Structures are given as C-alpha cells and as structure tokens.
Amino acid sequence: MKLKSVLILSLWCFIPFPVVAQSPEPVADNKAGFIDILRHVYELNPSLRATRAELQGIHELYPQALAGYRPSLTLESNIYAKNIDGKSVGVHDGTTTKDVTLSLSQPLFRGGRTTAEVARANSTIKAAYAGLLQGEQVIFLQTITAIADVIRDRTLVDLRENNEQLLTEELKAARARMNAGDLTRTDATQAEARLARAVSEKISGQNTLNASTARFEELVGYLPPDHLEFPRLIFHFPATRQAMIAMAEQNNPEIEMAVHSSAAAGHAVDATFRELMPQISAFATYSKEYDPQPGGVEDVAAQTIGIRASVPLYEAGSTRSRVREAKDTARQRDIEIEKTKRRIAQMIVGDSNGLSAAQAEIISRIAQIDASQAAREGVGEEAHLGERTVLDVLDADQELLDAKAARIIAERNEIVRHYSLAADLGMLLPERMGLSDIAYRPGDHYRAMGQRIFSMNPDVTPPASPAPTLVISDSPPPAATPHYTRVNLPR
C-alpha cells in the first residue's frame, strides 16, 4: 500500500504546469485563444463602448466653438391687438397687427474669444483621446489579469484535488498499518488531520476560482474556456528605470491626458478674459408689418443694415471672478501633470521590481520543487523501512505541494507585472496586441462633426472611397475599422 502511495505521488509530481517563456521578439503562444479573447473584449466590453460614446459627445465641443465664427439667422413673427384712442382715427378705434422680421447677425470681432474657445475645445478633445487610450489599457490589463487568475486558481484547485486523493490513499495505508500493529492511533489521526486540511483548502480554492471566473465573465462576456494558457506576448522594455520613466513621459496616456487638460485650462483662462474685450458684429434685418394703422396704412416694410459694437464696462464683477477661478483651475492642472508623472514613475518602479522578483522567484521555486520531490521520495523510502514517521511523510507532501503552488502564483505574478509595466509605458495598445484591424479610430467622427451645420445625426457615414473609416453606432465596431492613431487637430 505504501509503494502505491509513492507511485501516485510520483505521477502527480510530473503533471505539466504552464511556464512563462521569454522570447527575443514579441510572440504569442496559443495566440488564437488569447487574441480572440482580447478581440471580443475590445469590441464588446461595455466600459470601452461607453467611453467611445462619451468621446463622441466631447467631439461636439469643436463645432460648438466654431459657432463663434458663423452667422445666425432668425425669423420672428407676431400678431397682436392694438387699441387706439384719438380723434384723427375716426371710427376705427383698434386693429389687429401682424409682423414678420428676418434678422441676420455675423460676428466680426469677439476680442479673440472664439479663437480661445476653439483651442480649448481641441485640447479637451485631445485629453479625451488620451483618456480613451488609458481606458483601453485598463481593460486590456484587467482582462489579462483575469485570464492569469483563472489559470492560477484552476491549477491550484487541481493541485489540491490531487493532494486530497494522495492523502486519502495515505490515510488508508496508515489505518491498515495501524490495524496490523505497525503504527499507532496517533499516526492515523495525523493523516486524518492532513486530509481534512486538504479538503478545506480545496473548498477555499474552488471559492477563489469561482470569483475569478465571475470576474472573467464580467470583463469578457462569457465563461472562460476549458483550455487556457498564460499569455506569452512579450514586450521589450528599456534597460534602465530612467529610460522607462522617460518613455512613459512621452507615451503614457495618463500623462498625455494631464498635459492636454492643463492646456485646455489655459485656453479657458484666455476665453474667459476675452469676454471683457469689445465685441463687434454686423447685422441686417428685414421686417414687414400688416395693418399697423387702421384705415390709414395697410402695411409697412423696413430694411436695416449696420454694425454694432459693445464694450463691457462693468458686469458686477462676475466675469473677473470667473477669470480668477479659471486661473486657479489652470494652476491646479499644471500641478496635476507633475503629480501624474510621479505616480507613474512610482508604478514603473513597483512593476519593474515586481517583475524581476517574480522571475527570480520562478527560478527558485523550480529548484525548490526539484529538491522537495527528491526529499519526498527519500522520506517515503525511509518511512517504508521504518526510519521515518507518518508525520515526516505528511510534511514532505505538504512542502512539495506548497512549492508547486508558490510556483504557479509566481508565474501569474510575472505575467501581471509584465503587462502592468507595459501599460505604465503606454505600450498596451490595440496595435501592439495584434488588434490593428479593429482598433478604434475617432478622427473621422471628429472631422465630420466639425463640418456639420444642420444635421443632428451623431453617426458618421462611411465614404465611398476604399479608405477604412469608423461608423459609430450601437453595435460593436466592424472588423474593418483601422487602428487608432493620435489625430493632429486643426488649429
């Protein structure tokens, strides 16, 4: 019976486990499954779709700012009753008058306010673009973490189930030897305690796996497939932390968002201050009044054209207060740039240290597994000869189990730290993840909205040209949409 236990343990120890392989070039083992999951998430994740819809709304700031350059046309019509007292009117003492007025107004000079508002809108849109990129990175990282967590927890449950089976065999063997008089009741009780511990650990592990599975389903939209492997897509990182931080300052979407938000706040100061400048506009009106005087004049038409200038002299201090408020906000946004840079630098240090530690731990855990395996075999042989106790065998089993569990946890940590560092550096983007063919491109919508004057349709119709474009709708982005590129907005 004891030899049977040793054979079971030997087979259990050679169960294959996922190992993270380093590669000199970005590659992806089991690419289809991993990329398919990311593709599904990128197209259908509600958080990303909501962010894209939000960005589409922010695009409207651009045509709203451009409206300061454009004319306005108004048609007004009135009908009203008029009572007239006077001897010259005669018998007619009242009338019903109708009038129609068409008014045209064209801003000529707004003190530079429109220019500042357009600049503020563009900076706000650029900040929103960066926010979208960061949202994509966050969802990618959360999905990769969910995949790694499911793999880790499944492997741990398998390990604990195998351990439960092994300890069940050990308990049977201990009871048989106790009945034969080779072991005491205490030896059998120790085996029972270890089996109870294994069962409780399996139950706890299954509960953790259920939570990881639910998190995967929340992000991806379906339950994790039966066969999953650790993502193997490997990025190249700069050799030094200083180089990583410099790279992040250029590419990290959060830093980019902070920079553009600061620029938008600066333009907001300028736009508010320009409200104190003189305003000049041209205007023209055409009006026609019917029955203005009963019994005398049937209708009157008038045309007016002119230039209107206004200078705000005193507005109760409201505008100047808003200028001060805008300056304080701009100062806050400037400080937030440095705050964001420091936070990203700290994340880079933490993730790079965590990645190095996980890689070193994997090497140590492999050595620990080999040593624990050899020790377990030796203890089993010695116990068979009566030189070791049941407790020694149980301890050796537990050490081997702990080593294998620690290894799978370290492998999971390596994957998560690797992709976290990639996100810190602004590398976790669709085109870098093999999703260039479906990557969201908001530039078409931005340009289309700037040209629309009368339409209230927020969607973009694809042109007849073969150039790929983006159609914003309630459905997921089509597979033919191009990769995301940072759009240079018109000044």
Secondary structure, 3 states (H helix, E strand, C coil): CHHHHHHHHHHHHCCCCCCCCCCCCCCCCCHHHHHHHHHHHHHHCHHHHHHHHHHHHHHCHHHHHHHHHCCEEEEEEEEEEEECCCHHHCCCCEEEEEEEEEEEEEEEECCCHHHHHHHHHHHHHHHHHHHHHHHHHHHHHHHHHHHHHHHHHHHHHHHHHHHHHHHHHHHHHHHHHHHHCCCCHHHHHHHHHHHHHHHHHHHHHHHHHHHHHHHHHHHHCCCCCCCCCCCCCCCCCCCCHHHHHHHHHHHCHHHHHHHHHHHHHHHHHHHHHHHHCCEEEEEEEEEEEEEEECCCEEEEEEEEEEEEEECCCCCCCHHHHHHHHHHHHHHHHHHHHHHHHHHHHHHHHHHHHHHHHHHHHHHHHHHHHHHHHHHHHHHHHHHHCCCCCHHHHHHHHHHHHHHHHHHHHHHHHHHHHHHHHHHHCCCCCHHHHCCCCCCCCCHHHHHHHHHCCCCCCCCCCCCCCCCCCCCCCCCCCCCCCCCCCCCCCCC
